[in-house]
Amino acid sequence: QFRDLLLIVLLLCCVNLFAVGRKYYLEKGQQTKFIYDWQQREATQQIFRILEYMVPVHVIVPMLKKPGSVIADEVKCASILFVMFSDFDQTARRKQPAELLDYLNSYFTQFDK
C-alpha cells in the first residue's frame, strides 16, 4: 500500500514536471512570436515612412502587401508631364535632404490630385 502510494506520487510528479515544461516552452514560443510580430510591424512602419517620401500614399499599401508584384492600373489614355523647377540647383543646395523631399513631395502630390 505504501509502495502504491509512492508510485502514484512519483507518477503525479512526473506528469506535473512534464506539464510545467510544456507550459514553459509554449509561453516561450508565444513570446518569441509576439516579439517577431512586433519587429515586423515596426519594420513595416519604417518602410512606410521612407516610401511616403518617394511615392504616392495610395501606392504604398499594395507595395507592402505584395512585394515585387506589378502595381499598375490600366488606363485608356495617358499624358506625360515633364517638369522643370526654376532655380532647382540653388533650392537643392539651400535645403536639408528631408526639407528637399518635403518640397518636392508637396509639388508631386498636387500633380497626383
C-alpha positions as CSV (number, residue, x, y, z in Angstrom):
1,Q,0.0,0.0,0.0
2,F,2.8,2.4,0.8
3,R,4.6,1.4,-2.4
4,D,1.4,2.1,-4.4
5,L,1.1,5.5,-2.8
6,L,4.7,6.3,-3.5
7,L,4.3,5.2,-7.1
8,I,1.2,7.4,-7.5
9,V,3.0,10.4,-6.0
10,L,6.0,9.7,-8.3
11,L,3.7,9.4,-11.3
12,L,2.0,12.7,-10.4
13,C,5.3,14.5,-10.0
14,C,6.4,13.3,-13.5
15,V,3.1,14.4,-15.0
16,N,3.4,17.7,-13.3
17,L,7.0,18.2,-14.4
18,F,6.0,17.4,-18.0
19,A,3.1,19.9,-17.8
20,V,5.3,22.6,-16.4
21,G,8.0,22.0,-19.1
22,R,5.4,22.1,-21.8
23,K,3.8,25.3,-20.4
24,Y,7.3,26.9,-20.3
25,Y,8.0,26.1,-24.0
26,L,4.5,27.1,-25.1
27,E,4.9,30.5,-23.3
28,K,8.4,30.9,-24.7
29,G,7.1,30.2,-28.3
30,Q,4.3,32.7,-27.8
31,Q,6.7,35.3,-26.5
32,T,9.1,34.8,-29.4
33,K,6.2,35.1,-31.9
34,F,5.0,38.3,-30.2
35,I,8.5,39.8,-30.5
36,Y,8.8,38.7,-34.1
37,D,5.4,40.2,-35.0
38,W,6.2,43.4,-33.2
39,Q,9.5,43.7,-35.1
40,Q,7.8,43.0,-38.4
41,R,5.2,45.8,-37.6
42,E,8.0,48.2,-36.7
43,A,9.9,47.4,-39.9
44,T,6.7,47.8,-42.0
45,Q,6.0,51.2,-40.4
46,Q,9.6,52.3,-41.0
47,I,9.4,51.2,-44.7
48,F,6.1,53.1,-45.0
49,R,7.6,56.3,-43.6
50,I,10.5,56.0,-46.1
51,L,8.3,55.2,-49.1
52,E,6.0,58.1,-48.1
53,Y,8.6,60.5,-49.4
54,M,9.1,58.6,-52.7
55,V,5.7,57.5,-54.0
56,P,2.1,58.5,-53.5
57,V,0.5,57.1,-50.4
58,H,-2.2,55.1,-52.3
59,V,0.6,53.0,-53.9
60,I,2.5,52.1,-50.7
61,V,-0.1,49.7,-49.2
62,P,-0.2,47.4,-52.3
63,M,3.7,47.5,-52.4
64,L,3.8,46.3,-48.8
65,K,1.1,43.7,-49.2
66,K,2.5,42.1,-52.4
67,P,6.3,42.9,-52.6
68,G,7.7,42.5,-56.1
69,S,4.3,42.5,-57.8
70,V,3.4,45.0,-60.5
71,I,1.4,47.9,-59.3
72,A,-0.4,49.4,-62.3
73,D,-3.8,50.5,-63.3
74,E,-4.9,50.1,-66.9
75,V,-5.9,53.4,-68.5
76,K,-7.1,54.2,-72.0
77,C,-5.3,57.5,-72.3
78,A,-2.3,59.0,-70.5
79,S,-0.3,62.1,-70.6
80,I,3.3,62.6,-69.8
81,L,4.3,65.7,-67.9
82,F,7.9,67.0,-67.9
83,V,8.6,69.3,-65.1
84,M,11.4,71.8,-64.7
85,F,11.7,73.6,-61.4
86,S,13.3,77.0,-61.9
87,D,16.4,77.5,-59.8
88,F,16.2,73.9,-58.6
89,D,20.0,73.7,-58.1
90,Q,20.0,76.7,-55.7
91,T,16.9,75.4,-53.9
92,A,18.5,71.9,-53.5
93,R,21.7,73.4,-52.1
94,R,19.9,75.5,-49.5
95,K,17.6,72.8,-48.2
96,Q,18.5,69.8,-46.0
97,P,17.6,66.4,-47.6
98,A,14.4,66.0,-45.6
99,E,13.3,69.5,-46.4
100,L,14.0,69.0,-50.1
101,L,12.0,65.8,-50.1
102,D,9.1,67.6,-48.5
103,Y,9.4,70.4,-51.0
104,L,9.3,68.0,-54.0
105,N,6.6,65.9,-52.4
106,S,4.3,68.9,-52.0
107,Y,4.5,69.6,-55.7
108,F,4.2,66.0,-56.9
109,T,1.3,65.4,-54.5
110,Q,-0.5,68.3,-56.2
111,F,0.2,66.7,-59.6
112,D,-1.4,63.4,-58.5
113,K,-4.7,65.1,-57.5
